[in-house]
């Protein structure tokens, strides 16, 4: 009885926050935090509430970003988003994850990421999914089972990536059956229709992350002529409907400066994007990524630049690899997420193409118990700063050791290059970035670091220049022809003005 009353009161508070969020004063936010503390006393929420209080008192741009996002959302989407996140992910999800921890001795990930298909109508150089089996896809029944299992362990955030997820015509039907979870879909936007957006506006629990590389010339260079225009159009349509959406950007030597420029970030703010994810191009797939990866010096510059952006623009930006403290360190291995590829192989993250289990044969709980995932979680570099979190580019020796001692198998043909022929390069890369980070800890005003922050380090790769080997062609017509998805693969025409086929 008491718990029911408490839940009712909490729902009323959350609904009140949703109704007033767009124009709530700083004093109102502080009062709301005080109320939430009484309703959510657990240590699981204390840090988040303390941080929120500090941001309000410091007049952090993030507070205005929250107000801007709230103003852009429709009342229904605002209410559904806050309810799903606060009640579903933070409160109910954490209760279940706490029980999971008591049973298993380790935390369940709050997010499960899936690639329902690896078919894509674009051909982007350096894509981490390039080289995956085009004929593989996750059966609808399996996706439903995974979502249900994820909920049962407290994972209330489901992310779809690919491939292009919306080439699956049945994806809308799949999501319609799970209105009590949050879906985040990483998409190029070319297969999103007005009817789909209307449905998202009605549901309120689907968030779109549109893939961009920066301004038009940079985006179209990697994704094909018209790709930038498609995303701009879809963002306008999302904003009209009051949807929650953002952008994702793969950062390489081609687009580092352009993708982090004030002009591009402000464009995303003006378009209504709530958030932006920056992901370093990683050494996966068939492209010679060493020639596209940021240098250690460029990576340091980006880390410092991202911090400046957050202080000067009202948008939530996360530079996942370089500032992983924002998400509690590296998320791989079930610490915060797992990735299920289109063949069902369960990978520690979408960049580590190794697995020991397939979700078709085991439950999520059983997969997380594996020695492979356990060693991944234990080996994740983690300290108070989380400035060097990645086992691929910061501590590659740890990743190699796990691969060698767990009988992990490759999930793509080129997966082994990070543990074999590229090992010397990655060891040197990690050591150099570690040297710069050690200097930062010792003296942030070290002359070398001051010079790095002052101007983006070169070299760059020019727009129009493609690098290294690749599989191909990966045009949609050929991919669909060889895929087993049959009727579940969408074959509708691209958005007008968009890439009719990927670049050769």
N, C-alpha and C positions, 0 to 999 in steps of 0.2 A: 504494500500500500504506500509506504513512505517513498520507495523507489519510483513508483508510478507518478506520485505527486512531484517528485524531484525532476523526472523526465519531462512532465508537462510544463513545469516552470522553466526548464531549460529551453524547451521548444518555443515558449512565448518570448523568452529573452532573445533567442536567435532570430525569431521573426521580427522582433522589434529592431534588432540591429540591421536586418535586411531592409526594413522600411525606411530607416533613418540614415543608413550608411552614406548615402550620396552627399548629404549636407551636414553631417554630424560635426559639432565643434570639437576642439581638442578636449575641452572639459567633459563633454558628453562621452567621448571615447574613453577617457580615464575612469569615469563612473561605470561604464560598461565593463571595463577590465576588472574593476573591483567586484562587480556582481558575478562575473564569470569565475573569479577566484573562489567565491563561496560555493559555486555550483560545481567547479572542477578543481578540487583541492589537491589532486594527486600530483606527485612530483613529475609525472609524465607531461604535464601541461605548464608547470611553473616556469621553465626557461622561456617558452614561447610567450607567455603573458608578460614576463619581466622584460623581454626584448621589446615587445609592443609598447609597453609603458615608457621605456627609455626612448624609443623612436619618437613618440608623441612629445615628450618633454624636450627633446633636442630639436624639434621642428624638422625632422628628417624628411627629405623629399619622398620617401616611401609612403608617408602618411597621405600626402597629396595624391600620390599615385593610386592609393586605395580609393580615395574619394573620386578621382577621375574614372577609374574602372567602374565604380558603383554607379556613377552618373550615366555611363555608356550602356550599362546592362538594363534590359527590360525588368520590370518589377518581378515577373515570374522567374526569369533566369537568375536574377540576383538572389531571390529567396531559395530557389532550388540549389544553386551553387553553394550558398552558405550552409544550408541544411546538410547537403551531401558531404561537404568537407568537414564541418565542425562536428555534426552528429555522427555521420557515417565513418569518415576516415579517422578523425581525432578521438572521438569519444567511444562509440561502439566498436570501431576497429581496434583501438588501443586496448579495450577490455579483452577482446578476443586474443589479440597478440600477447597480452600479459599472461593469459591462461596458457597460450602456446608455449611461452617461455618457461613457465612453471613445469610444463610437461616434458619439454624437449631440452631445456638448458641453453637454448639460443633463441634469438628473436626471429619472428616471421617477417618477411619483407612487406612493407606497406603497398608495394606496387609489383604487379606482374605485367611484363611486356611480352607481346606476341606479334609475330609476323604471319598473318593469316595466309599470305601469298608472297612469293618473291618475284612475281610478274610485275613489270613496270613499263610504262609507256615512255619513260625518259631514259637517257643513257648518260649519267653524270660521272665524269672521271673521278676516281678516288672513292666511289661509293663503297661503304663497308659491306653492303649486301651483294656486290657484284661477284659473280662466281658461285652463288648459291644455286641449288637445283631448281630450274624453271618448272619442272614437272611436279614439284612438291607443293602441297598446300595442306592446311589444317582443315579437317572435316568439320562441318558445322556442329555436329554432336560433340566432337572433342572440344571445340571452343566453349560450348555451353558447360561442359563438364569442368573445364579449367576455371572458368569464371566462378562456378559454384564452389569448387574447392578453394579458390582464392578467398572467397568470402568466409568460408568456414575456418580459415586460419587468421582472419583479420586483414586480408589484403583487399581493400575496397577501391583501389585505384588500378584500372586496367588500361594499358596503353597499347595501341595498335600501330605497328610500323610495317615496313615491307622491304622491297616492293612498294607498290602503291596500293594501300588497303582498299580504297574505293573501287578498284577494279573487280573486287568481289561484290557482285550484285546482292548477295545475301547478307552483307555486313549490317545493313540497316535493320533487317529482320532480327538478326542475332542481338544487336544492341537493344532493340525494342523489348526484349524479354527480360532485361536486367536493368530496370529503372532505378534500383536502389544502390547502384555503384556509379562511380565517376569514370567516364571514358575519355581518354585523351588520344586523338588520332593525328598521327604525323602524315601529312599529305602534301602533294604538289598542287592540289586544288583543281586539277584539270577535269576531274570526274565528279565534282561537287555540283549539284543542281539546285535551283531555287526551291524545289519541292523538298529536297533533303534539308536545306537550311530552315525551311518552315517547320519541319519535323523536329529539328534540334531546338528551335525556339519553344516548341510545345513541351518537349521533354525536359529541357533545362540541365541535363546531366552529361552532355557531350561537348567537349572542348576541342577545337581544331588548332593544330600547330602547323602553320604554313611554311614550307621550305623555301628559303631565299638565301642568296649569297651576298647581298648588298644591293647597290643600285642596279639599274636595268642592264647596263653593258656587262657587268660582272655576272649577274644571275643568268642572263641569256647565253653567256659564253659557256657556262657549265651545264645548263639545263635545256638549252635550245631556244631559238627565236620565239618570242611571245610568252615565255614562261613567267617573266616578271609581270607582264600585263595581266595575265590570268590571276595571279595572287592579288594584285592591286584591286581587280574587279571583285574577287571573292571577299576581300577584307571590307570593301564598301558594302557589299550585300550583308555580311555578318553584322556590321555596325548598324545598318538600317533595322535589323531584327533584334538588336540588343543582345547579341551573343557574346560569350566569353571566348576569346581566341588570342593567339599570339603567333610568334614566328620562331623558326629554328634555323640556325646558320652554321654550316660547316666552315671552319676558318682554316685557311691555308695561306701559302705565300702569295697566292693570286689576289686574295681579297681582304687581307688583314686590315689594312688602313681604311679601305672603303667601307667595310662592314661595321667598323667601330667609329665611323665619323659622326660628328654631331648632326650633320645633315641627314644621314640615313636613320639614325636613332630617332630624330625628331619626326621624320616621315612616318615611322612606325607608331609614334605617339599620336600623330594627327590622324592616322588611319583607324585608330581605336584599339591597337594591340595592347593587351594587358601585360604581356610578358614576352621575354625573348630568351632563348636558349642558345648559347655559344658553345660549340663543340669543336675541339681541335680535330683536324683531319688526322686520322690514325693510320698506322702502317698495316692495314688489312686490305684484302682484295687483290686483284691482279695488277693494279697500277703501281709503278715504282714510287711509292709514297715518300721515300726519303727526299725526293726532289720537290715534293709539294708540302711536306710537313713544315710547320714553323720551326725556325732555328731556336736554339735555347734562348738566345738573346731576344728574339721576337716574342717568344712565349712570355718572358719576363715583362716586356713592354706591354703585352696584352693584359696581363694580370693587373698591372698598375692602371692601365687605361680603363678597364672595366670598372674599377673602383671609382674613378672619376665620373664615368657615365652615370652610375647609380646616385651620385651626389648632386648631379646637375640636371637629370631628366626624370620626369614622373612616370617611370615604367620599371617593372620588376625584371631585372636582368641577372642571369646566372651564367658565369663562365665555369662550366662544370669541372673541367680538368684542373684549371689553374686556381680556382677558388672553391674547392670542394667543401670548405668549412661551411659554406652556405647551405649545403644539404647533408651535413654531418659526416663528411669524408667520402671516400670511394663507396659507391653503392653496390658494387659487384658481389657475386657469390651468395646472394640472399640477404646481405646486410640491409639493403634497402630495395633491391630488385633482383629479378632473374629475367632472362630472355629465352623465349621458346621460338625457335626458328620454324620456317614453313614445313620442315620435315618432322618437327616434333622434338628435335634435339634440344635439351635444356642447357643453355650456355650461361656462364657467370654474368656476362653482359653482352651487348650486341657487337662489341669489338673483339672479344675473345672467342674465336671460332674453334673451341674445343668443348667436348662434353663426355660424360660417362653414362648418361641415362637419356631415355626418350620418354616423353610424357605419355606416349601411347601405351607404355608398359608399366608406368609407376605413377603414384600420386605426387602432388607437389611436396607434401610432407616427407615422403620417402626420398624424393630427389634431394631435398635440403639436408637430409641426414647423411648423404653420401660423403665418403672421405674426401672426394674432390671438392665439393662445396665447403666442407668444413675447413679444409686447408686453405681455400680461397679466403674465407672469412678471417681466419687466423693470420694470414699473411698480408692482409690489406694494411698498407702503411697508415698509421693513424696517430695524430698528436693534436695538441690544442689548436694548431694553425691549419693543418691539412693542406699545406702548400705543395706537397709532392706526393699525391695520393695514388698515382696510377702504377699498376704492376706491369703495364706494357712499356711505358716510356720513362718512368722514374726508377723503378726497381725491377727491371726485366729478369734479373737472376732469380727472383722469387717465383715468377711465373714459370720459368723453365724448370725449376725444381718441382713444382706441383705437377706439371705435365709429365715429367720423367717418373714421378713416384706414384701416380694414380692410374696409369694405363689409359689416360684420356685419349679419345680419338678425334681426328680432324673432322670438322663439319663442313669445310670448304676446301677445295684443292690446294689453295695457297696458304692455308692457315699456318703451316709449319715454318714459313719464312721468318716469323717473328722469333721463333725459338732456335733457328738454325742459321741460314745465310745472313740474316740481318742482325744477328745477336751482337757482333762487335760494334756495329753502328749504334744500336740502341743502348748498349752499355756506355759508350762514349757520350751519347746524347744525354742520358740520365745523369752522368757524372758532371757534365758541364752545367746543366740546369741546377744541379745540387750545389755546385760552386757558387753560382749567382745567388741562390737562395741563402746560402750560408753568409755571404757578404751582406745580404739584406738584413739578416738577423743581427749581425755584428754592428753594422753601421749603415742605416738607410741612406745616409748622405755620402756614401763612398763615391769618389769621382767617377768610377766606371758606371755605377748604377745611375747616377745623376745624368750622365751622358746618354745612357740607354733610354731613360724616361723622356728626355728632351726631344728625341726624334726617332721615329720608327726605324729599327735596324734593317738594313738590306742584307741579302739579296731578295728580290721578288721574282716571281714567274710571270711573264707578261700575259695579258689577256690574249686569247687566241692560240696560245702555245699549249699543246697537249703533251703529256709526259708519259713515257714508258709503255709497258705492255698492257693488254686488256683482253677480256673476253668480248665476244661480239659476233654479229650485231645483237643488240638487246631491244630491238624495236618491239612495240606492243604486238604488231601483227604476227611476228614470228614467235614471240613468247607465248601468246595465247594459243597459237597453233600447236605448240608442243606441250602445253600445260594440261594437266589432268582435271583442271577445275571445271571444264565444260561449261554448263549453263550458269555456274556460279561466278564465272568471270564476266565482268561488265565489258561490253563492246560498243557502248554508245560513243557517238562522235565527240571529239575533243571540243572544249569551249572555243567559240569563235575567236580567231586570232592567235590561238595557242599553237604549240609545236604539233605538227601533223605526224611527225616521226622524229625520233631522237637523232642527234647529229651522228654522222657516220664516224 
